[in-house]
């Protein structure tokens, strides 16, 4: 989590020091650019209310993730890493929202905008009218985002990918009677033979001591 926050804030600091707002630098033709923008909404420019409300919502969501991460802190490592990536990305953007407005423009705290600069210009244009909800609207794929946004997306993908295995291990712990939600308990649950294996054992192979 900490590494995500550090890399995210370092990249944003470099952008703030070396680029002006609206500047765009081509990296790979017109497909990949560095474009400095400030996003008042959520990830990918999604807005659902005033900036202060978005900041408060982000803080609440982050606290819930922290509590959940503490609860499952000793479980399946890939799942824990995925949660940490989401948490690190959330913290990175919260720093922008809470402090950047004050630092850059002397605005009140909690009214800052998120610094975005990674611009994947895969496709842009008017969405066909037949497409539900988005029909007739201008859409850019992908929008301009930052390291924190990328960490959140990768973390969510990881959570979706590893949650099945995570729940399987939790069920195994419960069935074997091992201590729940600890790395030791999961290791014990994984090491114990299945009921099927026990039933298939030949009693004649068992030796008394």
C-alpha beads as a LAMMPS data file, in Angstrom:
LAMMPS data file: protein, C-alpha beads

209 atoms
208 bonds

1 atom types
1 bond types

-500.0 500.0 xlo xhi
-500.0 500.0 ylo yhi
-500.0 500.0 zlo zhi

Masses

1 110.0

Atoms # bond

1 1 1 0.000 0.000 0.000
2 1 1 2.710 2.466 0.997
3 1 1 4.639 1.881 -2.230
4 1 1 1.542 2.752 -4.285
5 1 1 1.083 6.028 -2.364
6 1 1 4.769 6.968 -2.694
7 1 1 4.971 6.252 -6.444
8 1 1 1.650 8.002 -7.078
9 1 1 2.573 11.156 -5.173
10 1 1 6.087 11.263 -6.640
11 1 1 4.718 11.096 -10.193
12 1 1 2.175 13.820 -9.428
13 1 1 4.878 16.022 -7.912
14 1 1 7.010 15.668 -11.055
15 1 1 4.015 16.542 -13.239
16 1 1 3.216 19.603 -11.121
17 1 1 6.818 20.780 -11.324
18 1 1 7.472 20.145 -15.016
19 1 1 4.147 20.540 -16.867
20 1 1 1.491 23.196 -17.169
21 1 1 -2.222 22.426 -17.022
22 1 1 -3.537 21.219 -20.332
23 1 1 -0.083 20.366 -21.670
24 1 1 0.159 17.112 -23.593
25 1 1 3.362 15.235 -24.455
26 1 1 3.325 12.379 -26.965
27 1 1 5.048 9.214 -25.776
28 1 1 3.868 6.599 -28.276
29 1 1 2.397 8.497 -31.210
30 1 1 -1.128 9.665 -30.470
31 1 1 -1.939 6.504 -28.512
32 1 1 -0.072 7.154 -25.231
33 1 1 0.512 10.655 -23.897
34 1 1 1.221 12.588 -20.755
35 1 1 -1.634 15.067 -20.449
36 1 1 -1.870 17.179 -17.296
37 1 1 -5.450 17.653 -16.127
38 1 1 -7.155 18.152 -12.779
39 1 1 -10.137 15.948 -12.027
40 1 1 -12.795 17.281 -9.621
41 1 1 -14.702 13.988 -9.696
42 1 1 -13.923 10.374 -8.936
43 1 1 -11.814 7.971 -10.997
44 1 1 -12.145 8.494 -14.764
45 1 1 -13.896 11.830 -14.223
46 1 1 -17.096 10.363 -12.776
47 1 1 -18.994 12.989 -10.773
48 1 1 -21.964 12.566 -8.463
49 1 1 -21.844 15.641 -6.250
50 1 1 -19.724 18.530 -4.936
51 1 1 -15.968 17.908 -4.405
52 1 1 -16.274 17.942 -0.593
53 1 1 -18.921 15.199 -0.723
54 1 1 -16.730 13.082 -2.989
55 1 1 -13.793 13.518 -0.584
56 1 1 -15.885 12.497 2.426
57 1 1 -17.263 9.498 0.544
58 1 1 -13.702 8.472 -0.402
59 1 1 -12.562 8.763 3.228
60 1 1 -15.439 6.615 4.478
61 1 1 -14.793 3.966 1.828
62 1 1 -11.084 3.967 2.686
63 1 1 -11.760 3.504 6.411
64 1 1 -14.021 0.546 5.623
65 1 1 -11.310 -1.023 3.476
66 1 1 -8.759 -0.519 6.281
67 1 1 -11.061 -2.219 8.807
68 1 1 -11.695 -5.118 6.437
69 1 1 -7.969 -5.465 5.705
70 1 1 -7.217 -5.686 9.437
71 1 1 -9.903 -8.334 9.791
72 1 1 -8.479 -10.521 7.039
73 1 1 -4.855 -9.464 7.473
74 1 1 -3.519 -12.999 7.802
75 1 1 -5.335 -14.603 4.904
76 1 1 -4.519 -15.565 1.317
77 1 1 -1.644 -13.298 0.258
78 1 1 -2.755 -12.449 -3.335
79 1 1 -6.150 -11.361 -1.994
80 1 1 -4.490 -9.223 0.678
81 1 1 -2.194 -7.593 -1.886
82 1 1 -5.191 -6.772 -4.088
83 1 1 -6.940 -5.083 -1.159
84 1 1 -3.755 -3.169 -0.353
85 1 1 -3.520 -1.874 -3.934
86 1 1 -7.078 -0.547 -3.756
87 1 1 -6.316 1.038 -0.394
88 1 1 -3.071 2.614 -1.637
89 1 1 -4.808 4.051 -4.693
90 1 1 -7.597 5.469 -2.544
91 1 1 -5.097 7.114 -0.188
92 1 1 -3.167 8.587 -3.113
93 1 1 -6.218 10.350 -4.506
94 1 1 -7.467 11.392 -1.053
95 1 1 -4.198 13.259 -0.472
96 1 1 -4.917 15.268 -3.626
97 1 1 -8.485 16.051 -2.584
98 1 1 -7.659 17.043 0.987
99 1 1 -4.423 19.010 0.509
100 1 1 -3.820 19.992 -3.131
101 1 1 -6.519 22.656 -3.229
102 1 1 -4.990 24.342 -0.184
103 1 1 -1.388 23.984 -1.356
104 1 1 -1.881 25.030 -4.982
105 1 1 -4.742 27.531 -4.834
106 1 1 -5.200 28.365 -1.134
107 1 1 -8.692 26.859 -1.295
108 1 1 -10.281 25.245 1.785
109 1 1 -9.196 21.741 2.689
110 1 1 -11.176 18.851 1.127
111 1 1 -11.812 20.840 -2.077
112 1 1 -8.718 19.816 -4.015
113 1 1 -8.721 18.169 -7.431
114 1 1 -6.945 14.952 -8.379
115 1 1 -3.919 15.291 -10.654
116 1 1 -4.314 13.074 -13.744
117 1 1 -1.699 12.674 -16.448
118 1 1 -1.626 9.150 -17.971
119 1 1 -3.536 9.431 -21.234
120 1 1 -4.374 6.305 -23.243
121 1 1 -6.036 7.597 -26.376
122 1 1 -7.466 4.261 -27.541
123 1 1 -10.668 5.663 -29.029
124 1 1 -12.720 8.831 -28.879
125 1 1 -15.949 9.871 -30.513
126 1 1 -19.726 9.970 -30.236
127 1 1 -21.292 6.765 -28.900
128 1 1 -24.048 5.396 -31.202
129 1 1 -27.573 6.221 -30.084
130 1 1 -28.403 2.508 -29.803
131 1 1 -26.042 2.083 -26.839
132 1 1 -28.013 2.261 -23.546
133 1 1 -27.200 5.175 -21.200
134 1 1 -24.183 6.352 -23.206
135 1 1 -25.845 6.779 -26.618
136 1 1 -25.210 10.172 -28.197
137 1 1 -22.548 11.146 -25.678
138 1 1 -18.907 11.939 -26.381
139 1 1 -16.627 9.279 -24.923
140 1 1 -12.865 8.910 -24.737
141 1 1 -11.380 5.466 -24.130
142 1 1 -9.507 5.495 -21.929
143 1 1 -9.845 8.762 -20.027
144 1 1 -6.871 10.455 -18.414
145 1 1 -5.942 8.857 -15.100
146 1 1 -3.020 8.401 -12.676
147 1 1 -1.007 5.770 -10.806
148 1 1 -3.573 5.632 -7.985
149 1 1 -6.387 4.930 -10.453
150 1 1 -4.334 2.168 -12.064
151 1 1 -3.669 0.584 -8.657
152 1 1 -7.388 0.662 -7.830
153 1 1 -8.327 -0.996 -11.122
154 1 1 -5.636 -3.692 -10.792
155 1 1 -6.625 -4.261 -7.161
156 1 1 -10.292 -4.729 -8.062
157 1 1 -9.328 -7.167 -10.821
158 1 1 -7.215 -9.066 -8.281
159 1 1 -10.048 -9.189 -5.752
160 1 1 -12.428 -10.582 -8.356
161 1 1 -9.818 -13.110 -9.499
162 1 1 -8.767 -14.368 -6.057
163 1 1 -11.959 -14.129 -4.022
164 1 1 -13.084 -17.649 -4.922
165 1 1 -9.860 -19.185 -3.638
166 1 1 -10.065 -16.946 -0.561
167 1 1 -13.546 -18.215 0.315
168 1 1 -12.504 -21.799 -0.360
169 1 1 -9.702 -21.453 2.198
170 1 1 -12.049 -19.888 4.731
171 1 1 -14.499 -22.785 4.278
172 1 1 -11.645 -25.274 4.603
173 1 1 -10.616 -23.672 7.883
174 1 1 -14.155 -23.897 9.186
175 1 1 -14.509 -27.559 8.214
176 1 1 -11.157 -28.582 9.682
177 1 1 -11.733 -26.627 12.861
178 1 1 -8.580 -24.535 12.441
179 1 1 -8.279 -20.977 13.685
180 1 1 -10.105 -18.647 11.255
181 1 1 -8.566 -15.823 9.257
182 1 1 -4.917 -16.516 10.055
183 1 1 -2.087 -17.595 7.815
184 1 1 -1.357 -20.493 10.194
185 1 1 -4.962 -21.646 10.043
186 1 1 -5.030 -21.498 6.250
187 1 1 -1.760 -23.397 5.998
188 1 1 -3.129 -26.058 8.320
189 1 1 -6.405 -26.277 6.395
190 1 1 -4.543 -26.620 3.107
191 1 1 -2.174 -29.270 4.459
192 1 1 -4.801 -31.524 5.994
193 1 1 -6.040 -34.358 3.751
194 1 1 -9.549 -34.171 2.400
195 1 1 -12.350 -36.341 3.767
196 1 1 -12.337 -38.253 0.511
197 1 1 -8.686 -39.097 0.930
198 1 1 -9.267 -40.345 4.449
199 1 1 -12.139 -42.587 3.452
200 1 1 -10.037 -44.145 0.698
201 1 1 -7.227 -45.173 3.002
202 1 1 -6.666 -48.866 3.567
203 1 1 -7.166 -49.650 7.277
204 1 1 -4.617 -52.418 6.931
205 1 1 -1.926 -49.868 6.221
206 1 1 -2.482 -48.203 9.583
207 1 1 -0.031 -49.377 12.199
208 1 1 -0.616 -49.249 15.888
209 1 1 2.076 -47.836 18.132

Bonds

1 1 1 2
2 1 2 3
3 1 3 4
4 1 4 5
5 1 5 6
6 1 6 7
7 1 7 8
8 1 8 9
9 1 9 10
10 1 10 11
11 1 11 12
12 1 12 13
13 1 13 14
14 1 14 15
15 1 15 16
16 1 16 17
17 1 17 18
18 1 18 19
19 1 19 20
20 1 20 21
21 1 21 22
22 1 22 23
23 1 23 24
24 1 24 25
25 1 25 26
26 1 26 27
27 1 27 28
28 1 28 29
29 1 29 30
30 1 30 31
31 1 31 32
32 1 32 33
33 1 33 34
34 1 34 35
35 1 35 36
36 1 36 37
37 1 37 38
38 1 38 39
39 1 39 40
40 1 40 41
41 1 41 42
42 1 42 43
43 1 43 44
44 1 44 45
45 1 45 46
46 1 46 47
47 1 47 48
48 1 48 49
49 1 49 50
50 1 50 51
51 1 51 52
52 1 52 53
53 1 53 54
54 1 54 55
55 1 55 56
56 1 56 57
57 1 57 58
58 1 58 59
59 1 59 60
60 1 60 61
61 1 61 62
62 1 62 63
63 1 63 64
64 1 64 65
65 1 65 66
66 1 66 67
67 1 67 68
68 1 68 69
69 1 69 70
70 1 70 71
71 1 71 72
72 1 72 73
73 1 73 74
74 1 74 75
75 1 75 76
76 1 76 77
77 1 77 78
78 1 78 79
79 1 79 80
80 1 80 81
81 1 81 82
82 1 82 83
83 1 83 84
84 1 84 85
85 1 85 86
86 1 86 87
87 1 87 88
88 1 88 89
89 1 89 90
90 1 90 91
91 1 91 92
92 1 92 93
93 1 93 94
94 1 94 95
95 1 95 96
96 1 96 97
97 1 97 98
98 1 98 99
99 1 99 100
100 1 100 101
101 1 101 102
102 1 102 103
103 1 103 104
104 1 104 105
105 1 105 106
106 1 106 107
107 1 107 108
108 1 108 109
109 1 109 110
110 1 110 111
111 1 111 112
112 1 112 113
113 1 113 114
114 1 114 115
115 1 115 116
116 1 116 117
117 1 117 118
118 1 118 119
119 1 119 120
120 1 120 121
121 1 121 122
122 1 122 123
123 1 123 124
124 1 124 125
125 1 125 126
126 1 126 127
127 1 127 128
128 1 128 129
129 1 129 130
130 1 130 131
131 1 131 132
132 1 132 133
133 1 133 134
134 1 134 135
135 1 135 136
136 1 136 137
137 1 137 138
138 1 138 139
139 1 139 140
140 1 140 141
141 1 141 142
142 1 142 143
143 1 143 144
144 1 144 145
145 1 145 146
146 1 146 147
147 1 147 148
148 1 148 149
149 1 149 150
150 1 150 151
151 1 151 152
152 1 152 153
153 1 153 154
154 1 154 155
155 1 155 156
156 1 156 157
157 1 157 158
158 1 158 159
159 1 159 160
160 1 160 161
161 1 161 162
162 1 162 163
163 1 163 164
164 1 164 165
165 1 165 166
166 1 166 167
167 1 167 168
168 1 168 169
169 1 169 170
170 1 170 171
171 1 171 172
172 1 172 173
173 1 173 174
174 1 174 175
175 1 175 176
176 1 176 177
177 1 177 178
178 1 178 179
179 1 179 180
180 1 180 181
181 1 181 182
182 1 182 183
183 1 183 184
184 1 184 185
185 1 185 186
186 1 186 187
187 1 187 188
188 1 188 189
189 1 189 190
190 1 190 191
191 1 191 192
192 1 192 193
193 1 193 194
194 1 194 195
195 1 195 196
196 1 196 197
197 1 197 198
198 1 198 199
199 1 199 200
200 1 200 201
201 1 201 202
202 1 202 203
203 1 203 204
204 1 204 205
205 1 205 206
206 1 206 207
207 1 207 208
208 1 208 209
